[in-house]
Amino acid sequence: MTPGNALRLLGLLVGSFVLAVVELLYLPLRFDGTMLPMIGDSLVFPISAVVAAVTMPWLVKAAGRISPRVLVAGSPLWVWLLCVLVSAFPGPGGDVVLIGDWRALLLLGCGALSGAVTLGSLLGQAQARKFSRQA
C-alpha cells in the first residue's frame, strides 16, 4: 500500500469514527419543539439510522477501491461497529451514550447491514475477477 493510499484509508477511518459519534449523539432526536419543530406528541425521528444506511456503503466502497482485501475494505465498518458497541457500555460516571430501545437496534441494523452487504458485494466482485482471469 502506498503512502497516499494509507493516508486516504486513515481519512476514511477518521470519517467513520466521526460519523459514528454524530449518529450516536443525534439518535434520540425528536420532533418536540426543542431542536425540531413540534409535531404531534413528540414524534421520534431516527435520522441517524438513515445517515448510517447511506454513509456506510459509501465508506466501504471507498476503502474497497484502495484494496479489495477484507481487512482494508471492511475497516470503516469495523471502526464504526467498535464505536457504536463501545458506546453501549457505561462510562466512568455510569452514563451510557447508546440508548436502550428500538432506535439503537435500527441504527445497528441500518449501519452494519448496509456496510456488510456492500463488503460482501466487493468481495464477490473481487472473486469473480480472480476467477475470470484463471479461466
C-alpha positions, 0 to 999 in steps of 0.5 A: 500500500502506498503512502497516499493510499494509507493516508486516504484509508486513515481519512476514511477511518477518521470519517467513520469514527466521526460519523459514528459519534454524530449518529450516536449523539443525534439518535434520540432526536425528536420532533418536540419543539426543542431542536425540531419543530413540534409535531404531534406528541413528540414524534421520534425521528431516527435520522441517524439510522438513515445517515448510517444506511447511506454513509456506510456503503459509501465508506466501504466502497471507498476503502474497497477501491484502495484494496479489495482485501477484507481487512482494508475494505471492511475497516470503516465498518469495523471502526464504526461497529467498535464505536457504536458497541463501545458506546453501549457500555457505561462510562466512568460516571455510569452514563451510557451514550447508546440508548436502550430501545428500538432506535439503537437496534435500527441504527445497528441494523441500518449501519452494519447491514448496509456496510456488510452487504456492500463488503460482501458485494466487493468481495464477490466482485473481487472473486469473480475477477480472480476467477475470470482471469484463471479461466 
